[in-house]
C-alpha cells in the first residue's frame, strides 16, 4: 500500500487574482532615456553579462597612461 503524494509544481507559479503586483516597482519614469542603462552589460568577475543572456569575456587593462 503506497501513499499518494501530490507532485510539486515545477512550472511557472501562478498568482491569485487578488495578489499585489507592485506597480510602483515598474518603469514609472516617463523621461526619454531614463532606462537606457538597463540595456548595458554588467561587469561580473571579468565577464560582461548582457540582459539578453549573452556573456563576453572582458579584456583586462594591459596598460595605463601615466598620471600627469
C-alpha positions as CSV (number, residue, x, y, z in Angstrom):
1,X,0.0,0.0,0.0
2,X,1.6,3.3,-1.1
3,X,0.7,6.8,0.0
4,X,-0.3,9.2,-2.7
5,X,1.8,12.4,-2.6
6,X,1.0,15.5,-4.7
7,X,3.5,16.2,-7.3
8,X,5.4,19.6,-7.0
9,X,4.5,22.3,-9.5
10,X,7.8,22.7,-11.4
11,X,6.2,25.1,-13.9
12,X,5.7,28.8,-13.6
13,X,4.0,29.9,-10.5
14,X,0.6,31.5,-10.8
15,X,-0.6,34.3,-8.5
16,X,-4.0,34.5,-7.0
17,X,-6.3,37.2,-8.6
18,X,-6.0,39.4,-5.5
19,X,-2.2,39.2,-5.3
20,X,-0.4,42.6,-5.2
21,X,1.7,43.1,-8.3
22,X,3.9,46.0,-7.1
23,X,3.2,48.5,-9.9
24,X,5.4,51.1,-8.2
25,X,8.5,48.9,-9.0
26,X,7.9,49.0,-12.7
27,X,9.1,51.6,-15.2
28,X,7.4,54.7,-13.7
29,X,9.6,57.4,-15.1
30,X,8.4,58.7,-18.5
31,X,11.6,60.7,-19.3
32,X,13.1,59.7,-22.6
33,X,16.2,57.7,-22.0
34,X,15.5,57.1,-18.3
35,X,16.0,53.3,-18.6
36,X,18.7,53.2,-21.3
37,X,21.3,51.9,-18.8
38,X,19.3,48.7,-18.3
39,X,20.3,47.6,-21.8
40,X,24.0,47.8,-20.9
41,X,26.0,44.8,-19.6
42,X,27.1,44.3,-16.0
43,X,30.7,43.5,-15.4
44,X,31.0,40.5,-13.1
45,X,34.2,38.6,-12.5
46,X,35.8,39.7,-15.7
47,X,32.8,39.0,-17.9
48,X,30.3,41.3,-19.5
49,X,26.8,39.9,-18.8
50,X,24.1,41.3,-21.1
51,X,20.4,41.4,-20.1
52,X,19.6,39.1,-23.1
53,X,21.8,36.4,-21.6
54,X,24.9,36.8,-23.7
55,X,28.3,36.6,-21.8
56,X,31.5,38.0,-23.2
57,X,35.0,37.9,-21.6
58,X,36.1,41.4,-20.8
59,X,39.7,42.3,-21.8
60,X,41.8,43.2,-18.8
61,X,43.5,46.6,-18.8
62,X,47.0,45.9,-20.1
63,X,48.4,49.5,-20.0
64,X,47.6,52.7,-18.2
65,X,48.6,56.2,-19.1
66,X,50.8,57.8,-16.6
67,X,49.3,60.5,-14.4
68,X,50.5,64.0,-15.2
